[in-house]
Every structure is written in structure tokens, then in C-alpha cells.
Amino acid sequence: MTSKELLYVEDALGHECFMKSCSCKASSKLTDTTLSSYMKELEQKHTELFDKFLNLL
């Protein structure tokens, strides 16, 4: 893996980590159960994407 590709993967990992934490915070603060459930799904999706990027290393 080139250094440029490594920088891309590191950036993507940071983005997915940020999105996961934002989704988690939002789902815990929402009172609407439908929206909260959707945010939990997004959190799971970003966790999966994070793991996929991590496996590239």
C-alpha cells in the first residue's frame, strides 16, 4: 500500500469513527423511537464500514 493510499484509509477511518460517535449520541438523545432506531442502524452501518477499512491495513 502506498503512503497516499494509507493516508486515504486513515482519513476514512477517522470519518467513520466520527460518524459512529455522532450517530450514537443522536440516538441516545432522541425521544422519537423511530428516529432513534434509525440512528442506531446508522451507527451499526458506520461500525461495519470502520471494520472494513480497518481490515485493509
The first five atom37 places (N, CA, C, CB, O) and aatype in JSON, in Angstrom:
{
  "aatype": [12, 16, 15, 11, 6, 10, 10, 18, 19, 6, 3, 0, 10, 7, 8, 6, 4, 13, 12, 11, 15, 4, 15, 4, 11, 0, 15, 15, 11, 10, 16, 3, 16, 16, 10, 15, 15, 18, 12, 11, 6, 10, 6, 5, 11, 8, 16, 6, 10, 13, 3, 11, 13, 10, 2, 10, 10],
  "atom_mask": [
    [1, 1, 1, 1, 1],
    [1, 1, 1, 1, 1],
    [1, 1, 1, 1, 1],
    [1, 1, 1, 1, 1],
    [1, 1, 1, 1, 1],
    [1, 1, 1, 1, 1],
    [1, 1, 1, 1, 1],
    [1, 1, 1, 1, 1],
    [1, 1, 1, 1, 1],
    [1, 1, 1, 1, 1],
    [1, 1, 1, 1, 1],
    [1, 1, 1, 1, 1],
    [1, 1, 1, 1, 1],
    [1, 1, 1, 0, 1],
    [1, 1, 1, 1, 1],
    [1, 1, 1, 1, 1],
    [1, 1, 1, 1, 1],
    [1, 1, 1, 1, 1],
    [1, 1, 1, 1, 1],
    [1, 1, 1, 1, 1],
    [1, 1, 1, 1, 1],
    [1, 1, 1, 1, 1],
    [1, 1, 1, 1, 1],
    [1, 1, 1, 1, 1],
    [1, 1, 1, 1, 1],
    [1, 1, 1, 1, 1],
    [1, 1, 1, 1, 1],
    [1, 1, 1, 1, 1],
    [1, 1, 1, 1, 1],
    [1, 1, 1, 1, 1],
    [1, 1, 1, 1, 1],
    [1, 1, 1, 1, 1],
    [1, 1, 1, 1, 1],
    [1, 1, 1, 1, 1],
    [1, 1, 1, 1, 1],
    [1, 1, 1, 1, 1],
    [1, 1, 1, 1, 1],
    [1, 1, 1, 1, 1],
    [1, 1, 1, 1, 1],
    [1, 1, 1, 1, 1],
    [1, 1, 1, 1, 1],
    [1, 1, 1, 1, 1],
    [1, 1, 1, 1, 1],
    [1, 1, 1, 1, 1],
    [1, 1, 1, 1, 1],
    [1, 1, 1, 1, 1],
    [1, 1, 1, 1, 1],
    [1, 1, 1, 1, 1],
    [1, 1, 1, 1, 1],
    [1, 1, 1, 1, 1],
    [1, 1, 1, 1, 1],
    [1, 1, 1, 1, 1],
    [1, 1, 1, 1, 1],
    [1, 1, 1, 1, 1],
    [1, 1, 1, 1, 1],
    [1, 1, 1, 1, 1],
    [1, 1, 1, 1, 1]
  ],
  "atom_positions": [
    [[0.85, -1.17, 0.0], [0.0, 0.0, 0.0], [0.9, 1.24, 0.0], [-0.97, -0.01, 1.22], [1.84, 1.34, 0.79]],
    [[0.6, 2.17, -0.89], [1.39, 3.39, -0.96], [1.05, 4.32, 0.2], [1.16, 4.11, -2.31], [0.04, 4.14, 0.88]],
    [[1.9, 5.3, 0.41], [1.65, 6.23, 1.51], [0.38, 7.05, 1.26], [2.86, 7.17, 1.7], [-0.33, 7.41, 2.2]],
    [[0.1, 7.35, -0.01], [-1.11, 8.09, -0.33], [-2.35, 7.25, -0.03], [-1.11, 8.52, -1.82], [-3.34, 7.77, 0.5]],
    [[-2.3, 5.97, -0.35], [-3.43, 5.08, -0.05], [-3.61, 4.93, 1.46], [-3.21, 3.69, -0.7], [-4.73, 4.89, 1.95]],
    [[-2.51, 4.85, 2.17], [-2.57, 4.74, 3.62], [-3.22, 5.98, 4.24], [-1.17, 4.53, 4.21], [-4.01, 5.87, 5.17]],
    [[-2.87, 7.15, 3.72], [-3.49, 8.38, 4.2], [-4.99, 8.39, 3.94], [-2.84, 9.6, 3.55], [-5.76, 8.85, 4.78]],
    [[-5.39, 7.87, 2.79], [-6.81, 7.79, 2.47], [-7.54, 6.88, 3.46], [-7.02, 7.29, 1.04], [-8.61, 7.23, 3.96]],
    [[-6.97, 5.73, 3.74], [-7.59, 4.77, 4.66], [-7.66, 5.37, 6.07], [-6.8, 3.44, 4.68], [-8.67, 5.22, 6.75]],
    [[-6.59, 6.04, 6.49], [-6.61, 6.68, 7.81], [-7.68, 7.76, 7.88], [-5.24, 7.27, 8.13], [-8.37, 7.89, 8.9]],
    [[-7.83, 8.53, 6.82], [-8.86, 9.56, 6.78], [-10.26, 8.93, 6.83], [-8.71, 10.41, 5.51], [-11.14, 9.42, 7.53]],
    [[-10.45, 7.86, 6.09], [-11.74, 7.17, 6.08], [-12.06, 6.58, 7.46], [-11.76, 6.06, 5.0], [-13.2, 6.62, 7.9]],
    [[-11.05, 6.04, 8.13], [-11.24, 5.51, 9.48], [-11.68, 6.62, 10.44], [-9.95, 4.85, 10.0], [-12.58, 6.43, 11.26]],
    [[-11.04, 7.77, 10.33], [-11.41, 8.89, 11.18], [-12.83, 9.36, 10.92], [0.0, 0.0, 0.0], [-13.58, 9.68, 11.84]],
    [[-13.2, 9.4, 9.64], [-14.55, 9.81, 9.27], [-15.59, 8.84, 9.82], [-14.68, 9.91, 7.74], [-16.59, 9.26, 10.4]],
    [[-15.37, 7.56, 9.64], [-16.32, 6.56, 10.12], [-16.42, 6.56, 11.64], [-15.92, 5.16, 9.62], [-17.51, 6.38, 12.19]],
    [[-15.31, 6.78, 12.31], [-15.33, 6.85, 13.78], [-16.16, 8.06, 14.23], [-13.88, 6.95, 14.35], [-16.94, 7.96, 15.17]],
    [[-15.98, 9.19, 13.55], [-16.74, 10.39, 13.86], [-18.23, 10.17, 13.62], [-16.24, 11.58, 13.03], [-19.05, 10.54, 14.47]],
    [[-18.58, 9.58, 12.48], [-19.98, 9.34, 12.16], [-20.63, 8.37, 13.15], [-20.11, 8.81, 10.73], [-21.79, 8.53, 13.52]],
    [[-19.87, 7.37, 13.56], [-20.38, 6.4, 14.53], [-20.69, 7.09, 15.86], [-19.36, 5.27, 14.75], [-21.75, 6.87, 16.45]],
    [[-19.76, 7.94, 16.32], [-19.99, 8.61, 17.61], [-21.14, 9.61, 17.51], [-18.72, 9.32, 18.07], [-21.91, 9.75, 18.47]],
    [[-21.27, 10.29, 16.38], [-22.4, 11.23, 16.2], [-23.73, 10.48, 16.19], [-22.23, 12.04, 14.89], [-24.71, 10.93, 16.79]],
    [[-23.76, 9.36, 15.51], [-24.99, 8.56, 15.45], [-25.37, 8.04, 16.83], [-24.82, 7.38, 14.49], [-26.54, 8.03, 17.2]],
    [[-24.38, 7.62, 17.59], [-24.62, 7.11, 18.94], [-25.18, 8.21, 19.84], [-23.32, 6.53, 19.54], [-26.16, 7.99, 20.56]],
    [[-24.56, 9.38, 19.79], [-25.03, 10.5, 20.62], [-26.45, 10.9, 20.23], [-24.08, 11.71, 20.5], [-27.29, 11.16, 21.09]],
    [[-26.7, 10.96, 18.94], [-28.03, 11.38, 18.47], [-29.09, 10.37, 18.89], [-28.03, 11.56, 16.95], [-30.18, 10.75, 19.33]],
    [[-28.79, 9.08, 18.74], [-29.8, 8.07, 19.08], [-30.13, 8.09, 20.57], [-29.32, 6.68, 18.68], [-31.26, 7.8, 20.95]],
    [[-29.16, 8.42, 21.4], [-29.43, 8.45, 22.85], [-30.22, 9.69, 23.26], [-28.13, 8.39, 23.63], [-30.89, 9.67, 24.3]],
    [[-30.15, 10.76, 22.47], [-30.84, 12.0, 22.83], [-32.24, 12.11, 22.22], [-30.02, 13.18, 22.4], [-33.06, 12.89, 22.7]],
    [[-32.51, 11.34, 21.19], [-33.8, 11.45, 20.52], [-34.91, 10.8, 21.34], [-33.74, 10.8, 19.13], [-34.71, 9.74, 21.94]],
    [[-36.06, 11.45, 21.38], [-37.2, 10.88, 22.08], [-38.12, 10.11, 21.14], [-37.99, 11.98, 22.78], [-38.87, 9.24, 21.57]],
    [[-38.06, 10.43, 19.86], [-38.85, 9.71, 18.85], [-38.22, 8.34, 18.64], [-38.93, 10.52, 17.5], [-37.06, 8.24, 18.22]],
    [[-38.96, 7.28, 18.93], [-38.4, 5.93, 18.87], [-38.03, 5.53, 17.45], [-39.39, 4.92, 19.44], [-37.06, 4.79, 17.25]],
    [[-38.77, 6.0, 16.46], [-38.46, 5.66, 15.07], [-37.13, 6.28, 14.64], [-39.58, 6.13, 14.13], [-36.28, 5.62, 14.05]],
    [[-36.96, 7.54, 14.96], [-35.71, 8.22, 14.61], [-34.54, 7.64, 15.4], [-35.82, 9.73, 14.87], [-33.45, 7.47, 14.86]],
    [[-34.77, 7.35, 16.65], [-33.72, 6.76, 17.47], [-33.29, 5.41, 16.92], [-34.19, 6.62, 18.92], [-32.1, 5.1, 16.88]],
    [[-34.24, 4.62, 16.5], [-33.94, 3.32, 15.91], [-33.15, 3.47, 14.62], [-35.23, 2.54, 15.65], [-32.21, 2.72, 14.36]],
    [[-33.53, 4.45, 13.8], [-32.81, 4.7, 12.55], [-31.37, 5.13, 12.83], [-33.54, 5.78, 11.72], [-30.45, 4.69, 12.13]],
    [[-31.17, 5.96, 13.82], [-29.82, 6.4, 14.16], [-28.97, 5.23, 14.67], [-29.87, 7.51, 15.23], [-27.77, 5.17, 14.41]],
    [[-29.59, 4.3, 15.37], [-28.86, 3.11, 15.82], [-28.47, 2.24, 14.62], [-29.72, 2.29, 16.8], [-27.39, 1.64, 14.62]],
    [[-29.32, 2.18, 13.61], [-28.97, 1.47, 12.37], [-27.79, 2.13, 11.69], [-30.18, 1.41, 11.41], [-26.88, 1.46, 11.2]],
    [[-27.8, 3.47, 11.66], [-26.68, 4.19, 11.06], [-25.38, 3.95, 11.84], [-26.98, 5.7, 11.0], [-24.31, 3.8, 11.25]],
    [[-25.5, 3.9, 13.15], [-24.33, 3.62, 13.98], [-23.75, 2.25, 13.63], [-24.7, 3.69, 15.47], [-22.54, 2.1, 13.51]],
    [[-24.62, 1.26, 13.47], [-24.18, -0.08, 13.1], [-23.53, -0.09, 11.72], [-25.35, -1.06, 13.14], [-22.51, -0.75, 11.52]],
    [[-24.11, 0.64, 10.79], [-23.57, 0.71, 9.43], [-22.18, 1.33, 9.44], [-24.5, 1.51, 8.51], [-21.28, 0.84, 8.75]],
    [[-21.99, 2.4, 10.21], [-20.68, 3.05, 10.27], [-19.66, 2.17, 11.0], [-20.78, 4.41, 10.95], [-18.47, 2.23, 10.71]],
    [[-20.12, 1.37, 11.94], [-19.23, 0.42, 12.6], [-18.75, -0.62, 11.6], [-19.95, -0.27, 13.79], [-17.57, -0.97, 11.59]],
    [[-19.66, -1.11, 10.77], [-19.29, -2.09, 9.74], [-18.3, -1.49, 8.75], [-20.54, -2.58, 9.01], [-17.33, -2.14, 8.37]],
    [[-18.55, -0.26, 8.32], [-17.65, 0.4, 7.39], [-16.27, 0.63, 8.01], [-18.24, 1.73, 6.92], [-15.25, 0.46, 7.35]],
    [[-16.25, 1.02, 9.3], [-15.0, 1.19, 10.0], [-14.21, -0.11, 10.01], [-15.25, 1.68, 11.43], [-13.0, -0.12, 9.74]],
    [[-14.88, -1.2, 10.32], [-14.21, -2.51, 10.35], [-13.68, -2.91, 8.99], [-15.16, -3.58, 10.87], [-12.6, -3.49, 8.9]],
    [[-14.42, -2.6, 7.92], [-13.96, -2.92, 6.57], [-12.7, -2.14, 6.22], [-15.06, -2.63, 5.55], [-11.75, -2.69, 5.65]],
    [[-12.68, -0.85, 6.56], [-11.49, -0.05, 6.3], [-10.31, -0.52, 7.14], [-11.77, 1.44, 6.57], [-9.18, -0.55, 6.68]],
    [[-10.59, -0.89, 8.37], [-9.53, -1.37, 9.26], [-8.92, -2.66, 8.74], [-10.08, -1.59, 10.67], [-7.71, -2.88, 8.89]],
    [[-9.72, -3.5, 8.12], [-9.22, -4.76, 7.57], [-8.31, -4.55, 6.36], [-10.37, -5.65, 7.18], [-7.59, -5.47, 5.96]],
    [[-8.34, -3.36, 5.77], [-7.46, -3.08, 4.65], [-6.0, -2.92, 5.11], [-7.92, -1.81, 3.94], [-5.07, -3.07, 4.31]],
    [[-5.82, -2.63, 6.38], [-4.46, -2.4, 6.89], [-3.74, -3.68, 7.21], [-4.5, -1.54, 8.11], [-2.59, -3.64, 7.64]]
  ]
}
